[in-house]
Amino acid sequence: MKKLFYFIIILIFGACSVTTEEDTTATSSTTLPDYETTTLSGKISGTAWTFYKGQVTVPTSTGYHWYRWTSDNISDACSSTYTGTSSNPYILDSSDDAPAVGEEELCWGSGCAKTNTVTFYDGSNIIIYTGKIKIDTVTTTEVTGKMYAKGRDSDNEINGTFTLSRCCLSSGSYSLCE
């Protein structure tokens, strides 16, 4: 719980230095590229990035489901600490809804049915709102899917497939859901 508290504090302070790539027009899935069939990869803040492990934290009763994708060689997706740096950024997303099979476009601004963004975190927040996320399967222990997300330039663009561990709070720490 202490790690979660520190993580939230870091996010709050990081929000003070948000880099927003704002465009108030909605995106359309007809103009977005197809998903790559390879592991999620690309560039975040100009740094080459390839997905290694990730998690979806499941709230105990109410709250957000937090999604994290990292390229860091962590040992356990549920209990490891996710720290973003310029040389090792990670991707963050949240939702009040549990993961479900389907596709959502990223969108922010007028013309959006709902605001849906992901954050590339490299020590500061880079809000990404052009792209799409598709969840293919949801089981008790994992979520599989695809993502395409792009900032204003090719220095912030990823595409490919992923498998995230579903992590539940147990005795004060997160572990793989059972």
C-alpha positions, -999 to +999 in steps of 0.1 A: +000+000+000+029+023+008+043+018-028+009+026-042+008+058-021+043+069-034+033+061-069+002+083-067+023+111-052+047+108-081+019+110-106+004+141-089+038+159-089+044+146-125+011+161-135+026+195-128+049+190-158+024+176-183+033+179-219+001+180-238-001+173-275-034+190-280-055+188-311-092+193-306-104+172-335-115+136-330-097+108-347-113+082-369-104+045-370-105+047-408-074+069-407-054+050-382-030+022-393-036-014-387-022-031-356+012-047-360+012-085-352+045-082-334+052-073-298+042-037-289+072-015-297+082+019-312+095+051-296+087+070-265+103+105-263+127+094-290+138+064-271+135+029-287+109+010-267+098-027-267+071-041-244+084-066-218+058-070-191+027-052-178-002-052-154-038-043-149-044-036-112-079-046-101-095-024-074-108-041-043-142-025-046-145+008-063-118+028-081-097+026-112-082-002-131-046+009-137-029-004-168+009-003-171+032-014-199+070-015-194+101-024-214+120-029-181+132-065-174+111-068-142+108-101-125+071-100-116+045-079-133+023-076-102+048-069-074+075-049-093+078-012-091+072+007-124+095+037-126+097+058-157+129+075-168+141+091-200+161+060-208+133+036-196+098+051-201+066+032-195+029+036-206+001+042-182-037+042-186-067+040-163-104+031-165-133+029-141-145-001-161-130-036-159-112-048-189-136-061-216-132-075-251-136-047-276-118-017-292-117+019-281-102+049-299-080+074-281-096+108-282-094+141-264-113+173-274-145+183-291-161+155-311-151+127-287-178+105-274-156+102-243-121+112-233-097+083-236-059+088-235-028+070-226+003+085-209+038+079-220+058+085-188+095+092-189+098+113-158+072+137-172+037+130-186+032+129-223-006+126-230-013+106-261-048+108-276-043+096-312-046+058-315-066+028-305-066+000-280-082-034-287-087-060-259-088-095-275-092-117-244-097-113-207-092-142-182-088-143-145-050-139-148-043-119-180-055-094-206-043-097-242-047-071-268-032-046-293-024-009-292-015+018-316-007+052-300+010+082-316+020+117-305+026+145-329+057+130-344+075+096-348+094+102-315+062+091-297+047+062-316+041+025-306+022-003-323+018-041-316+005-068-293+007-072-255-003-095-226-008-079-192-010-097-159-042-091-139-031-081-104-053-082-073-046-067-039-038-094-013-025-089+022-014-053+014+005-061-019-004-070-055-002-106-068-015-124-098-053-127-095-066-162-089 
